[in-house]
Amino acid sequence: MSQLQEKPVDPEQPAEKPAPIEKDAIDFRGTSINLTSLRLLRPDLNAIKAHLDLSLEKSGDFFRDAPVMLDLSMFSEAAKSEFSPVLDLRGVVTILRARRLVPVGVRYGTDSLKRSARSLGLGVFADETMVLPKEPVVEPEPEPEPEPVPTAPLPKIPEDSEAPVEKTATRIIDHPVRSGQRVYARNGDLIVLGPVNGGGEVLADGNIHVYGPLRGRALAGAGGDTEARIFCHELDAQLVAIAGIYQVSEFIPREFNCSPAQIWLADDLLEFAPLV
Amino acid sequence: MAKVIVVTSGKGGVGKTTTSASFAVGLAQKGFRTVVIDFDVGLRNLDLIMGCERRVVYDFINVIHDDANLSQALIKDKRVENLYILAASQTRDKDALTMEGVESIIMELKKSFDYIICDSPAGIEKGAFMAMYFADEALIVTNPEVSSVRDADRILGLLDAKTFRAKNGDEPVRQHLLVTRYVPSRVEKGEMLGVNDINDILNVPLLGVIPESTQVLQSSNAGLPVILEAGTSAAQAYEDAVCRIAGENRPMRFLQERKPSLLQRIFGGG
């Protein structure tokens, strides 16, 4: 299923003077609906037919009269260089309709495929990910963030591969990190809702939060982020490190022994402060 | 439904085999059909503690290698009904254990027993791993001192990650903590970790506390599981713990030093 969004469309202005409207007859709204997306992988109509029959047999009545969007990303300009298939869109539509599916539109694909879609009475959905309508929407609720479509044609190549790695999801650990265990939050923060025991090790490319005693080793900014910090409820660590600069328990200031503390990096030195 | 309980600790010498033997006897005495398996291949001890070393003909490894069938290798206990022992091989090493072999024996035993107690070897190598792999519940034995607590912590981590249940995303292995060789007076003096200190580190429900007792060593040498030395503090503590694992509610004992009564003070003993 892919999420789609209908854009409000301006009704065509009639050429002649419009008849006076006493009551609103229509109401245009932007809305999000869930729609089944059918991605065509090969142009071979017989293969499509056979695979479709097999899938429909398994799913029973689930897809009866279901509106379907055709994802033509495998036949887009970008994919064209790999193999240049000629897709018979009319043939596909006939196959779908014969199986009580209702093709409502296409997405991606070459311009000529889009043209033939229009001539078949199908809608053409916008390429790329969704774009929010520019006009203010009547609905009071904010529009959901456009989600990247899972069937996007080709993965986007980062414009600048030298750029620092972007931080992603925070990792949350809701059990104790025990001796010998190692937990690493790649590209993100790490939150531990329990103790990190002696002999255990927590690492994160971002910050580390430990809502329990930190008795093991904690290494924040493991990917080199000097802005990363460590926060803990009870500082009793064997070793703490930020961006590779470390300190062992012997040199952790005694006043923080087993009390809430935060640790950060200032001029290549670890700084400790109480957490209030 | 048969339950597989592993008795494990990481560290050696904390009382795993003593505990396995007493738990097996205690559960059998309660009427459960119980078998206790020695996983310490090459360093077998359970048969000594159970007092059946002279009756071992076939062992666990013989069954794995199809040299004998399970009924030939199971040794029936002479003192307690419903209790069987599967001894380890003394002449082989841990490599003789295979995952398939262990699995088929445990599956076979599950058909006719209520409790299968797996006495784990020390360490975190193959023997310990095999002993815990098919466990439904785990009994973590620890002494009130830091190194055994840290090793217990390590084992707890492995139980969460390396068992059949963990790998299949089933309900995790249920963990119980058993603190052995506890001396309340030394805890009060700060010479020994208290149960609260241990629990603070391990975060595992406390199943029981077995007080330090000279009886344990004597019983081991005599080949008598200490739980059978009725009336001793160690036996009482093991009985309580067995009842708790079987689902009964028993108040914790032996957490405080017993004040000798007036008569005891006059006549000694206690």
Interface residues (C-beta under 8 A of the other chain):
Chain A: H175 P176 V177 R178 S179 G180 Q181 G194 P195 N197 G198 G199 G200 P213 R215
Chain B: I124 R150 D151 D153 R154 L156 G157 L158 D160 A161 D200 I201 N203
